[in-house]
Amino acid sequence: MTSSFPGGTSLSQLDVYDDAASDGLCGGSPHMHLVSTEAYIVISGEGSLQTIDGAGFRETTLVPGSVVWFTPGTIHRAVNRGGLRVIVLMSNAGLPEAGDAVMTFPSEVVAHAASYAAAASLGDVSDAADERAARAARRRDLAVAGFERLRDAVLDGDRGALEAFRRAALALVRNRSAAWGDLVRQGPLAQAQNSLALASAVAEGSAAHLADARVHDALAASGERNFGMCGRLRTYDVTDRGNS
């Protein structure tokens, strides 16, 4: 199935976790994407986005109407200060689900693939929701512990821990990244190439493609919302189902 949804992106609604982590702040599991850019469009509530990147540690306020995005390599943590709900746009639809994310577990966990996998696991999808919620909270607290180490080191002017985390993250995902190029070529690259072809057609005086115009609507996933890294997720299917 193909998708003409803008930019080859994916779409979901996120209710950021509202239970307190080990440091007393409510919110999600800090993590980093290696290839994809992520955007938040805040629709209700209040909170902040804590980030660690090449410029250091930063906290960005989130209120209704806020739009913030972060590029690959930005370690990010969503903090919920009351009813925080956001629409998430993620570049390279399908690629984040293919493993383009590493949580900030302490270095002794991130250094070993088996330890990381055990810490990241939420168990089987058939497990009871309260069991999965408890596992999500435990992995969030572990990621926060590692995040605090990275944040404190960066604030002290020591970038060694951040560089070590980036190397460990690369080692974790490298073996599963072979197919990521195909996802990019089939999604955002294919859309960009199609747009270039249409622009050329118009410049040459052809509007034949307008006959293919259709309206599409996204279907929200049914059933229980997923336990995401940052909160409960309602994903949307944005494959084309043109209404004639």
Backbone as a ProteinNet text record, in pm:
[ID]
protein_1_A
[PRIMARY]
MTSSFPGGTSLSQLDVYDDAASDGLCGGSPHMHLVSTEAYIVISGEGSLQTIDGAGFRETTLVPGSVVWFTPGTIHRAVNRGGLRVIVLMSNAGLPEAGDAVMTFPSEVVAHAASYAAAASLGDVSDAADERAARAARRRDLAVAGFERLRDAVLDGDRGALEAFRRAALALVRNRSAAWGDLVRQGPLAQAQNSLALASAVAEGSAAHLADARVHDALAASGERNFGMCGRLRTYDVTDRGNS
[TERTIARY]
83.7	0	87.6	45.1	119.6	50.2	124.4	69.2	112.6	15.6	45.9	43.6	37.1	38.7	166.1	157.1	269.2	402.5	501.3	639	679.7	593.8	628.3	640.4	559.1	565.4	460.9	473.1	370.7	306	186	105.1	51.5	58.9	0.7	-38.7	-127	-164.8	-104.4	-38.8	35.1	-21.4	-61.4	-93.4	29	104.2	229.8	200.4	281	260.6	246.2	148.9	123.3	162.9	237.2	288.3	431.8	472.7	603.7	715.6	822.4	943.4	1023.7	1140.5	1223.2	1270.2	1273	1316.3	1199.1	1076.9	959.5	887.7	945.5	881.6	797.8	679.7	593.3	634.5	627.2	659.3	714.1	779.7	819.4	963.8	1001	1136.5	1226.9	1332	1423.9	1486.1	1497.6	1556.1	1606	1666.8	1726.5	1698.5	1666.8	1656.2	1786.9	1828.2	1954	1937	1816.9	1795.4	1676	1573.6	1446.8	1433.7	1361.5	1325	1182.2	1157.5	1026.7	974	841.8	778.9	663	646.7	532.6	446.8	315.5	218.1	129.2	140.4	70.5	-76.1	-166.5	-309.4	-377.3	-317.9	-375.5	-274	-299.5	-214.2	-88.5	-2	123.3	236.2	355.7	472.4	596.5	694.4	818.9	888.8	981.9	1067.3	1210	1266.7	1406	1491.8	1597.2	1680.6	1828.5	1904.9	2051.2	2097.1	2173.2	2224.3	2360.3	2403.2	2534.7	2549.5	2436.5	2440.4	2430.6	2414.1	2404.6	2264.7	2233	2101.3	2010.3	1882.3	1784.5	1647.2	1564.4	1425.6	1334.8	1245.4	1155.1	1012.9	948.1	812.4	714.1	617.6	513.1	376.7	302.3	166.3	82.3	-50.9	-132.8	-91.8	-71.9	-27.8	122.2	199	343.8	374.2	471.2	521.9	673.1	724.3	868.5	911.4	1027.9	1079.2	1227	1273.6	1411.6	1469.5	1592	1658	1733.1	1778.6	1847.9	1964.9	1977.7	2084.7	2042.6	1920.4	1870.5	1808.7	1869.8	1810.4	1695.7	1576.3	1460.7	1376.9	1318.2	1232.5	1110	990.9	867.3	829	808.7	769.6	626.6	541.2	399.1	373.8	332.9	302.1	151	74.9	-70.2	-142.6	-192.4	-277.3	-211.5	-82.4	-11	-46.6	-100.2	-135.4	-78.3	-17.7	43.9	11.9	14.2	15.4	161.7	201.4	339.9	348.1	435	470.4	612.4	631	762.3	805.9	924.7	974.3	1003.4	1014.8	1051.1	956.3	828.1	726.3	770.9	759.1	798.3	939.4	1025.5	1164.6	1180.1	1115.9	1127.5	1079.7	970.7	919.9	1017	1107.3	1207.6	1330.2	1324.3	1431.5	1517.8	1471.5	1549.3	1529	1551.7	1542.4	1620.5	1692.3	1765.8	1737.6	1690.6	1662.9	1791.7	1790.5	1911.3	1930.7	1929.4	1961.3	2106.1	2141.6	2280	2377.6	2499.7	2599.2	2622.6	2612.8	2637.3	2526.5	2408.8	2299.3	2308.6	2332.9	2338.9	2456.9	2558.5	2679.2	2658.2	2549.1	2527.4	2388.2	2381.7	2254.8	2152	2194.4	2100	2045	2130.4	2085.9	1990.5	2023.2	1936.2	1799.2	1798.1	1671.4	1584.9	1645.2	1569.5	1510.3	1588.5	1540.9	1431.7	1438.3	1343.2	1212.3	1211.2	1095	973.9	857.3	731	656.5	721.8	657.2	573.5	484.6	400.9	280.5	239	126	-2.4	-6.9	-125.8	-129.4	-20.1	-17	-117.9	-160	-255.9	-199.6	-289	-247.4	-173.2	-215.7	-148	-6.9	16.1	150.4	240.1	187.4	265.9	292.3	194.1	213.2	324.2	327.6	432.4	570.1	579.5	707.1	747.8	649.6	679.7	734.1	678.3	726.2	867.9	896.1	1030.2	1134.6	1102.6	1202.8	1218.2	1107.7	1117	1210.2	1195.1	1278.5	1425.6	1451.6	1589.4	1646.7	1564.5	1610.7	1634.6	1550.8	1569.9	1700.7	1732.7	1858.7	1977.5	1976	2083.5	2082.9	1962.7	1949.7	2011.3	1986.4	2041.2	2193.6	2252.5	2398.7	2449.3	2384.4	2425.8	2406.9	2291.8	2263.3	2366.5	2393.8	2485.8	2627.4	2667	2799.6	2809.9	2707.1	2707.1	2707.8	2627.5	2624.1	2758.1	2834.9	2967.8	3075.7	3035.3	3130.8	3199.1	3152.5	3210.5	3121.4	3169.3	3092	3126.7	3215.9	3259	3146.6	3060.1	2949.7	2851.7	2825.2	2734.3	2791.7	2919.2	2981.7	2982.2	3005	3003.8	2864.7	2760.7	2623.1	2594	2636.5	2612.1	2679.8	2802.4	2871.5	2798.6	2754.3	2683.2	2549.7	2480.8	2353.7	2374	2478.4	2509	2533.8	2609.3	2638.8	2511.2	2415.1	2291.1	2205.2	2200.1	2105.5	2169.6	2301.5	2366.9	2323.1	2312	2278.2	2136.4	2045.7	1907.9	1877.6	1978.3	1955.5	1967.2	1997.8	2023	1903.8	1781.8	1662	1610.8	1673.1	1621.8	1626.2	1727.4	1737.5	1618.2	1569.7	1452.3	1329.2	1313.8	1199.7	1203.9	1322.1	1336.1	1308.3	1361.7	1340.1	1192.7	1123.1	983.3	889.1	935.4	850.9	885.9	962.7	988.1	1061.1	1154.3	1225.2	1131.5	1047.3	951.9	855.8	811.1	721.8	791.2	915.5	989.5	1009.7	1042.6	1061.2	931.2	819	689.9	655.6	685	659.5	741.4	866.5	950.4	892.6	842.4	783.1	658.9	576.4	456.4	492.3	593.8	636.9	686.2	758.6	807.7	691.7	592.3	476.3	402.7	382.6	314.1	394.8	526.1	611.3	604.9	576.7	566.8	424.7	333	197	101.7	136.7	49.8	-9.1	-141.9	-209.1	-284.8	-237.4	-308.1	-321	-222.8	-225.6	-340.8	-400.2	-510.1	-632.5	-640.1	-751.4	-745.3	-628.4	-612	-636.7	-682.6	-702.6	-805.6	-775.8	-864.1	-849.4	-951.9	-945.3	-918	-831.2	-799.3	-825.5	-865	-883.6	-805.8	-751.6	-671.7	-762.4	-732.5	-806.5	-726.6	-789.4	-723.5	-722.6	-612.3	-603.8	-710	-772.3	-876.3	-815.9	-895.8	-849.5	-766.1	-693.1	-609.7	-498.3	-471.2	-358.6	-226.9	-128.3	2.6	74.6	165.1	255.1	380.8	389.5	506.3	615.4	724	832.7	793.2	713.1	679.4	541.2	455.6	320.5	233.8	102.8	8.6	-16.2	-4.4	-9.8	-134.5	-196.6	-300.6	-244.8	-211.6	-154.6	-264.6	-226.8	-319.4	-263.5	-352.6	-316.6	-334.1	-224.4	-231.1	-204.3	-224.8	-215.7	-335.9	-318.4	-420.3	-541.6	-656.8	-784.6	-875.5	-850.2	-918.2	-1068	-1134.9	-1281.5	-1322	-1402.8	-1443.4	-1584.8
-119.3	0	124.9	224.9	349.9	455.3	561.1	671.1	802.9	891.9	1026.6	1126.1	1076.8	1166.1	1250.1	1380.4	1471.3	1424.4	1426.4	1405.5	1264.8	1166	1029.7	1014.7	1091	1090.3	995.8	968.4	894.2	988.2	950.8	1036.7	957.4	1014.8	950.4	1056.7	1017.8	1104.2	1047	1131.8	1090	1154.8	1072.7	1119.4	1088.2	1190.3	1170	1110.1	1011	943.9	1046.9	1022.5	1117.3	1065.5	954.2	906.1	953.3	966.3	1023.9	923.5	970	889.8	893.7	832.6	821.9	956.8	1060.2	1193.3	1283.2	1227.6	1304.2	1373.3	1373	1435	1332.8	1372.8	1285.6	1294.7	1181.7	1186.7	1056.6	1067.2	950.1	908.2	809.8	754.4	835.6	896.5	968.6	873.7	919.4	835.9	922.9	858.8	928.2	850	921.6	860.1	884.2	784.4	796.8	850	836.9	878	971.7	955.8	1025.5	1152.9	1250.1	1373.9	1361.4	1411.5	1400.9	1540	1557.6	1685.8	1665.1	1759.4	1763.9	1884.9	1862.9	1971.5	1956	2047.7	2033.5	2072.4	1983	2010.4	2039.8	1999.2	2033	2007.1	2067.8	2046.6	2131.1	2102.3	2175.1	2078.1	2117.5	2035.4	2098.2	2015.1	2063.9	1949.9	1987.3	1891.8	1915.3	1817.2	1824.9	1756.4	1824.2	1770.4	1783.4	1689.6	1696	1677.7	1775.5	1767.2	1835.6	1870.3	1930.8	2063.6	2129.7	2258.6	2242.2	2118.6	2094.6	2057.6	2087.1	2055.7	2176.1	2148.4	2255.8	2205.3	2295	2262.8	2360.8	2308	2388.9	2373	2484.6	2482.2	2437	2353.6	2306.2	2349.1	2422.2	2465	2445	2448.5	2430	2525	2468.2	2545.1	2540.4	2491.2	2479.9	2379	2412.4	2321.6	2315.8	2197.3	2180	2051.9	2055	1932.7	1917.8	1793.7	1765.5	1663.8	1690.3	1615.7	1494.8	1402.5	1282.5	1316.5	1238.6	1261	1343	1399.9	1477.5	1382.6	1372.9	1296.5	1380.1	1320.8	1398.6	1325.3	1406.2	1354.9	1445.5	1388.2	1463.3	1464.5	1583.8	1600.6	1652.1	1583	1616.3	1693.3	1819.1	1901.5	1922.9	1839.5	1845.5	1826.1	1704.8	1679	1696.5	1671	1698	1595.6	1645.8	1562.7	1629.9	1551.2	1606.3	1518.8	1582.2	1510	1494.2	1372.5	1344.3	1319.3	1394	1368.3	1315.3	1200.6	1137.5	1118	1162.4	1143.5	996.1	962.5	825.9	722	734	644.4	499	428.5	288.8	266.7	364.8	347.2	349.8	444.2	438.5	305.9	251.8	123.3	9.4	32.5	-68.2	-63	21	19.1	143.4	255.5	379.5	458.6	397.3	466.3	387.3	459.9	397.5	477.4	409.2	475.8	496.2	595.9	636.5	555.4	423.8	341.5	368.7	341.2	359.3	285.1	333.4	283.2	133.3	79.1	-63.7	-147.7	-88.9	-158.8	-139.7	-17.1	13.2	-56.9	-89.7	-149.9	-293.5	-357.4	-498.1	-516.7	-571.1	-584.2	-664.7	-773.6	-856.5	-781.7	-709.6	-632.5	-522.1	-457.3	-350.7	-406.9	-517.9	-576.8	-616.2	-671.2	-710.7	-589.1	-481.5	-361	-291.1	-299.6	-229.6	-304.7	-433.9	-517.2	-482.4	-480.9	-463.8	-595	-704.9	-833.6	-859.3	-955	-992.8	-899.4	-870.3	-780.3	-835.7	-966	-1026.8	-1015.3	-964.6	-948.6	-842.8	-851.1	-755.3	-613.3	-517.1	-377.5	-327.1	-367.3	-317.7	-373.1	-494.9	-550.9	-474.6	-444.7	-369.7	-227.2	-169.4	-35	-34.6	-137.7	-146.7	-160.8	-241.5	-256.5	-125.2	-53.9	75	173.4	170.8	260	222.9	91.4	48.9	88.3	68.8	104.9	256	330.6	476.2	523.4	464.5	504.8	473	360	324.2	421.6	460.4	556.5	693.5	732.1	859.9	858.8	746.2	737.4	761.5	700.2	723	864.7	920.8	1058.5	1155.7	1133.8	1223.9	1222.9	1105.5	1098.6	1180.1	1163.7	1236.2	1386.4	1425.5	1568.2	1630.8	1564.7	1621.2	1631.8	1532	1537.5	1653.4	1672.1	1781.7	1916.4	1929.6	2055.6	2085.6	1980.2	1998.2	2019.6	2023.8	2046.3	1920.7	1803.8	1676.1	1612.9	1606.1	1548.7	1402.5	1348.5	1210.8	1109.9	1128.2	1034.1	1038	1158.4	1171.6	1102.9	1123.2	1059	907	860.2	715.8	658.5	731.1	684.3	676.3	775.9	774.8	654.6	624	507.6	377.7	367.9	247.8	234.2	345.8	343.2	295	344.4	300.4	150.3	100.4	-43.2	-126	-73.3	-146.7	-159.7	-54	-54.2	-92.3	-95.4	-110.7	-236.7	-348.1	-474	-476.6	-396.1	-397	-281.6	-205.7	-86.3	-110.3	-233	-258.8	-223.2	-242.7	-217.4	-74.6	7.3	142.5	225.1	203.5	278.6	253.4	129.1	97.5	172.9	186.2	258.9	406.1	463.4	603.3	618.2	525.9	534.1	515.5	426.1	398.3	504.5	582.4	683.3	823.9	896.9	1038	1061.7	975.1	996.5	978.2	874.6	852.6	970.4	1025.1	1140.7	1261.6	1284.8	1398.6	1383.4	1264.1	1241.7	1260.7	1217.9	1237.2	1385.7	1461.7	1605.5	1674.6	1631.6	1688.8	1657.4	1534.4	1497	1580.1	1604.9	1685.2	1830.9	1883.5	2020.1	2033.6	1934.3	1936.1	1929.3	1845.8	1832.9	1965.6	2033.7	2162.7	2264.3	2264.7	2358	2332.4	2208	2173	2187.2	2235.2	2260.3	2144.2	2043.1	1927.6	1928.1	1906.8	1894.1	1762.7	1662.8	1535	1469.2	1493.4	1428.6	1476.7	1591.7	1642.2	1551.9	1469.4	1374.6	1267.4	1250.5	1149.2	1204.2	1330	1392.2	1315.8	1293.6	1222.6	1279.2	1259.6	1289.1	1158.4	1164.4	1046.5	1078	978.5	997.6	890.9	931.9	840.3	764.9	637.9	555.7	540.6	575	557.1	410	364.4	225.3	199	84.2	49.4	-23.3	-40.6	-114.7	-30.2	-98.8	-31	48.3	164.9	243.1	172.5	191.1	130.5	199.4	125.3	183.3	228.2	356.8	409.5	447.3	501.3	543.2	664.8	755.3	879.3	879.2	784.2	782.6	682.9	694.6	608.2	663.4	577.6	619	566.2	652.9	611.7	639.3	534.5	551.1	563.5	616.2	633.5	566.5	501.5	440.9	545.7	590.6	696.3	644	514.7	462.1	512.8	521.6	581.4	492	549	483.4	590	629.2	744.9	733.6	843.9	851	913.1	844	897	951.8
0	0	0	-76.9	-82.6	3.5	30.9	108.5	46.6	25.3	-22	93.8	217.5	332.9	327.4	354.6	329.1	386.3	299.8	342	375.9	349.2	388.3	537.8	612.4	758.5	816.8	946.6	1019.3	1120.4	1165.2	1250.4	1368.2	1486.4	1604.6	1705.8	1796.4	1907.5	2034.7	2111	2229.2	2354.3	2449.5	2584.4	2669.9	2703.9	2776.3	2914.2	2952.6	3081.1	3194.3	3282.1	3390	3527.3	3531.9	3660.3	3677.3	3803	3832.9	3812.5	3753.5	3737.7	3867.6	3863.1	3983.4	4035.5	3950.2	3993.8	4030.3	4032.9	4071.8	3957.6	3837.4	3721.8	3646.6	3604.8	3526.1	3379.5	3310.2	3167.9	3115.4	2999.7	2925.3	2943.1	2862.1	2864.2	2772.3	2823.5	2736.2	2634	2509.4	2405.2	2291.2	2193.3	2079.9	1952.4	1844.4	1712.2	1637.1	1560	1486.8	1345.6	1287.7	1148.9	1133.8	1215.1	1193.7	1277.1	1219	1287	1338	1458.8	1522.4	1554.9	1542	1573.9	1668.9	1762.4	1853.6	1818.8	1809.2	1800.5	1922.7	2017.1	2145	2127.2	2167.5	2153.2	2286.2	2397.8	2527.8	2637.5	2752.5	2868	2866.9	2962.1	2976.6	3009.4	2971.7	3001.9	2945.1	2920.7	2863.6	2791.4	2708.4	2639.1	2686	2754	2797.2	2692.1	2648.2	2541.1	2573.7	2516.3	2519.5	2375.9	2325.9	2189.5	2183.3	2062.5	2047.1	2119.3	2147.8	2218	2369.1	2417.3	2560.6	2604	2731	2787.6	2772.4	2740	2721.5	2764.3	2813.7	2845.8	2772.8	2689.4	2608.4	2661.3	2691.3	2744	2636.4	2676.9	2587.1	2640.5	2558.4	2590.1	2465	2475.5	2355.8	2243	2126.3	2011.3	1987.3	2084.5	2065.1	1954.9	1872.1	1770.2	1786.5	1811.6	1831.8	1763.3	1701.2	1639.8	1670.1	1660.7	1698	1600.1	1561.4	1455.6	1512.3	1424.7	1471.7	1564.3	1669.8	1766.4	1886.1	1883.6	1996.6	2099.7	2214.6	2324.1	2379.8	2389.5	2430.5	2533.9	2619.8	2727.7	2739.2	2720.9	2737.3	2884.9	2939.6	3079.9	3084.7	3157.2	3167	3296.2	3281.6	3399.5	3414.5	3342.2	3355.7	3224.4	3199.5	3083.9	2948.7	2937.9	2813.1	2705.9	2595.2	2480.1	2355.5	2269.7	2149.8	2028.6	1912.5	1786.5	1747.5	1714.1	1677.7	1528.2	1462.6	1323.7	1322.1	1258.7	1254.9	1110.1	1078.2	942.6	916.2	787.3	747.4	805.6	769.7	824	813.4	923.6	929.7	979.1	963.9	1005	1157.5	1229.4	1375.9	1432.5	1373.8	1419.3	1389.2	1294.7	1258.7	1349.4	1451.9	1550.8	1557.6	1499.7	1499.2	1628.6	1740.1	1868.7	1971.6	2057.3	2167.1	2293.1	2396.3	2523.5	2602.1	2687.7	2760.1	2888.1	2875.8	2991.5	3033.9	3157	3200.5	3109.4	3104.3	3009.2	3021.2	3142.1	3159.5	3095.6	3073.6	3006.5	2854.7	2811.5	2668.2	2601.5	2677.1	2620	2574.8	2616.2	2582.8	2523.4	2403.6	2332.1	2411.4	2474.3	2549.1	2670.5	2740.2	2856.6	2814.4	2704.2	2654.2	2616.7	2542.7	2498.9	2617.8	2720.7	2839.1	2909.9	2918.2	2985.6	2906.1	2773.4	2687.3	2668.8	2696.4	2666.3	2752.9	2687.8	2759.8	2773.5	2736.8	2742.1	2618.1	2626.5	2513.2	2502.6	2377.7	2357.7	2418.2	2442.8	2501.6	2653.6	2713.2	2858	2902.4	3026.5	3080.7	3074.7	3054.1	3039	3161.8	3282.1	3401.7	3414	3363	3363.5	3266.6	3148.9	3050.4	3099	3167.4	3222.2	3326.7	3409.5	3512.3	3448	3342	3272.3	3205.1	3148.5	3085.5	3188.4	3309.2	3415.2	3458.1	3467.8	3509	3405.6	3277.6	3176.2	3168.2	3191.1	3193.5	3304.7	3424.7	3537.3	3511.2	3444.4	3412.1	3309.3	3210.6	3110.2	3173	3268.2	3337.6	3416.4	3478.3	3553.1	3460.9	3342.2	3246.7	3193.4	3170.5	3122.3	3221.6	3349.3	3451.6	3448.5	3428.9	3419.5	3301.1	3185.6	3065.7	3083.8	3136.7	3159	3252.2	3365.7	3463.2	3405.5	3326.7	3265.6	3167.3	3085	2987.7	3058.9	3164	3238.5	3304.3	3335.6	3394.6	3289.1	3163.6	3055.4	3005.3	3048.8	3007.9	2901.3	2777.5	2668.5	2642.7	2723.1	2702.3	2715.7	2816.4	2837.7	2721.4	2667.7	2553.7	2430.9	2405.4	2289.3	2305.7	2427.3	2452.1	2429.8	2472.2	2449.4	2300.6	2225.2	2080.3	2014.4	2055.9	1999.2	2034.6	2158.6	2201.2	2128.8	2107.1	2035	1892.1	1827.5	1691.3	1687.5	1783.2	1786.8	1804.7	1881.5	1905.7	1780.2	1698.3	1586	1452.9	1446.9	1316.9	1243.5	1313.9	1246.8	1192	1249	1199.8	1104.7	1067.9	986.9	836.7	795.2	653	565.1	615.6	534.7	546.3	627.3	648	519.8	438.5	313.5	223.4	220.8	138.9	188.1	320.2	375.1	334.4	333.9	292.4	143.4	63	-81.8	-118.6	-46.7	-78.1	-22.1	75.7	139	96.6	178.6	149.1	17.6	-17.9	-144.7	-262.8	-259	-368.4	-380.5	-266.8	-271.7	-331.5	-293.1	-347.8	-498.2	-542.2	-685	-761.5	-702.7	-767.3	-776.2	-670.3	-673.2	-781.1	-796	-902.6	-1039.8	-1056.8	-1185.4	-1214.4	-1113	-1132.8	-1163.8	-1093.5	-1121.2	-1264.7	-1311.5	-1449.9	-1548.4	-1516	-1604	-1616.6	-1504.1	-1506.8	-1587.7	-1566.9	-1641.9	-1791.7	-1829.1	-1970.6	-2023.9	-1938.4	-1982.8	-1967.1	-1888.2	-1868.9	-1728.6	-1721.9	-1593.1	-1586.1	-1658.7	-1665.6	-1528.8	-1441.1	-1310.1	-1222.6	-1254.7	-1173.3	-1178.8	-1281.7	-1292.3	-1183.7	-1121.9	-1017.7	-877.5	-867.5	-736.3	-653.8	-527.5	-436.1	-295.3	-214.3	-71.1	1.9	102.9	183.1	329.4	404.4	547.7	622.9	738.3	819.9	916	935.5	1029.8	1158.6	1270.2	1399.1	1436.2	1493.7	1537.8	1643.8	1636.4	1732.4	1852.5	1955.3	2071.4	2166.1	2253.5	2352.9	2286.1	2341.4	2291.3	2325.6	2237.9	2260.8	2376.5	2440	2538.6	2464.5	2433.8	2365.3	2462.2	2410	2497	2581.2	2520.5	2590.1	2652.8	2613.8	2668	2593.7	2613.9	2545.1	2405.9	2305.4	2165.1	2095.5	2017.8	1923.4	1784.5	1713	1580	1475.6	1358.5	1247	1122.4	1049.2	922.2	813.3	752.9	652	511.3	492	354.8	275.8	143.5	57.8	42.4	71.1	45.9	-12.8	-136.3	-196.7	-194	-157.8	-163.1	-295.5	-371.8	-503.2	-496
[MASK]
++++++++++++++++++++++++++++++++++++++++++++++++++++++++++++++++++++++++++++++++++++++++++++++++++++++++++++++++++++++++++++++++++++++++++++++++++++++++++++++++++++++++++++++++++++++++++++++++++++++++++++++++++++++++++++++++++++++++++++++++++++

